[in-house]
């Protein structure tokens, strides 16, 4: 069965081009031109990936992302303007997995979609009965659960994958590029600034109040997880 993609954008020329490129690669493509139609389609059918434009005529892409993330773990790839950095940050904070900036090549888009699908299959196939404990952190890789100082927390797919990497080797410093390669399961990592956003989002969920002492920055190198 073909992987299914929902393309959400109100520019007919763009959606036509995206649909053609994805269909040529064997994907089953459905379109939505506004937020409400996108939410209805996503609730009616389980898609493998959603391509979501941030600027839509009714609901914003960020609001759609929040609503979808509250209901499912479907991978979301945002389509953003090149100068819309604030929107990209807000979109990732709302639970999107990553973004691609307009204008983009269809080859790049197809590569991103395949990376997301490959990453999801690896996530499914690598689940073993493993619980990792690092200080007050407990990560259940099988049940996709995280306990922080005795309390459960909810993570997005990317946040959970990032934490899984860091708990694999506590106190090892991972560069931004290594983190993004892990998140994408690909040498193509896109904008490495997305790494900082994912780290910031994860920190808010696993750190105690005050200065971060669990997920720390190693200036000029990257990030590491400490046992506290």
Steps between C-alpha positions, in 0.01 A plus 500: 500500500629848410591745774238775527584871505266790582611827339350809665552822303275761339721558195360279220818522289710379792267218604476383139879488470541325837227248421656419165850459648381277785265295283787439257690345792210266577338690787124525550434875520198688634463878512338757726487874427412626849539408863154369569512270198841378611378417851196319359716296262754411771222386734331293234813324372837411654774654286867403510623860462333842494657788306361812666528859378504754784301768318144390428175693443320391818696329779873557520732211433629531857149458643438201273829350612404540867163334446642213298777439751247481782319224312772296327872450443481536121827650367456865398734680260437873488522707183624848593615822339876554494480804732243355744740391774260587782230286340743210463585520869134512598418213268768275649387597848146403400623150419606500134787265419689737272458750219600575144520859375339633183603498226618140518591246235272201458803273535570651843136461605485136392828437684356654818183292476698178448723590798194545721354167390833321544538651844151384600567144386828493691320628809248219471756231426744599770259481790628244744424440866744768614472751783782749541557687826722806525472662841138604548416419137338172398446431129291200394593442134238228459204681649614840374471640854716745691506556876675808641561502875209261547253685277398403145563750221373506143754542221463547127650239268809713438547580868475133593748402229739772616475384861556142387825605335623692803413222747684248284832656606460736799772766531603460136486824305294480181543769234200668341576322176515159672168569670327604178644203312356277773160671487484467122687168462676672214817692416268774371418703811341818364531801731703408809333785692201269533717298739511789747120527493453128566751521787325806646162328483638186665666702775169655602364152562788324674680774694429618851423866553791736457822449307516186284720242670383183328518579127796733475664699222866448422584831337625469146444124493146388578297344781529225760281338765616485862388270781322719757 
